[in-house]
Amino acid sequence: MPHIGKTNKTTDVASLGLLLAAQSQDAEINRLVFEKLLGNDFDISLISNEILLFNLAGYYSLAGQKEKMLVAIAHAIQQGKTAEQFQSDKDFQLYWQDADFLKVLNP
């Protein structure tokens, strides 16, 4: 029986979609990921998939959306990601010396 609505697999697909969207910088892929997979009105505080949160933070980092990135990082850390993972991933390189970035990693 097929699932109706969002399932755990949806967050896995959304996570991969975010990687593709960030790398391609294609507006249509961005729209599809946010509209179809996450929903334009998604609530980040309700996401419990740490990989999705990590990739969402990376997406926001590459898009230059610092405040959204910081929120996603905070939630990803709550769900099990480590500061070291953010400090070694090149998607966050622009922020490695940023005071706000360092503060959210080490509250």
C-alpha positions in Angstrom: 0.0 0.0 0.0 1.6 3.3 -1.0 2.1 6.0 1.7 0.0 9.1 1.4 1.7 12.3 2.6 5.1 12.7 4.1 7.0 9.7 5.5 10.5 9.2 6.9 11.7 8.5 3.4 10.5 11.9 2.3 13.1 13.5 4.6 15.8 11.3 3.1 14.9 12.4 -0.4 14.7 16.0 0.7 18.1 15.7 2.2 19.6 14.5 -1.0 17.6 17.1 -2.9 19.2 19.9 -0.8 22.6 18.6 -1.8 21.6 18.7 -5.5 20.0 22.1 -5.2 23.0 23.6 -3.4 25.5 22.2 -6.0 23.4 23.0 -9.1 22.2 26.4 -8.0 19.2 25.7 -10.1 16.1 27.7 -9.1 13.7 25.0 -10.3 15.4 22.3 -8.2 15.4 24.7 -5.2 11.7 25.3 -5.7 10.8 21.6 -6.0 12.8 20.7 -2.9 11.2 23.3 -0.7 7.7 23.2 -2.2 7.3 19.5 -2.8 9.5 17.7 -0.3 9.8 20.1 2.7 6.8 22.2 2.1 7.1 26.0 1.9 5.8 26.4 5.5 8.0 23.6 7.1 8.9 24.1 10.7 12.6 23.3 11.2 12.0 22.7 14.9 9.9 19.7 14.1 12.6 18.0 11.9 14.3 15.2 13.8 16.5 13.9 10.9 20.0 15.1 11.7 21.2 14.5 8.2 18.4 16.6 6.7 19.2 19.3 9.3 22.9 19.2 8.4 22.2 19.4 4.7 19.7 22.2 5.2 22.4 24.1 7.2 24.8 23.5 4.3 22.3 24.6 1.8 21.7 27.9 3.7 25.4 28.4 4.1 26.1 28.1 0.4 23.1 30.4 -0.3 24.4 33.0 2.1 21.5 32.7 4.4 23.4 32.9 7.7 20.5 33.2 10.2 18.7 30.2 8.7 22.0 28.3 8.7 22.6 29.0 12.4 19.1 27.8 13.3 19.6 24.6 11.3 23.0 24.0 12.9 21.6 24.4 16.4 18.8 21.9 15.6 21.3 19.5 13.9 23.5 19.5 17.0 20.5 18.9 19.2 19.8 15.8 17.1 23.3 14.4 17.3 25.6 16.2 14.8 28.9 17.5 16.3 30.7 20.8 16.1 33.6 19.1 14.4 31.4 18.0 11.5 30.5 21.6 10.7 34.0 22.8 11.2 35.4 20.3 8.7 32.8 20.5 6.0 33.8 22.9 3.2 30.2 24.0 2.8 30.7 26.0 6.0 34.2 27.2 5.3 33.1 30.8 4.8 31.9 30.8 8.4 34.7 28.9 10.2 36.0 32.0 11.8 32.6 33.7 12.2 31.7 34.5 15.9 28.0 33.6 15.5 28.9 30.3 13.8 31.4 29.4 16.6 28.9 30.4 19.3 26.1 28.1 17.9 28.6 25.2 17.8 29.7 25.7 21.4 26.8 27.1 23.3 
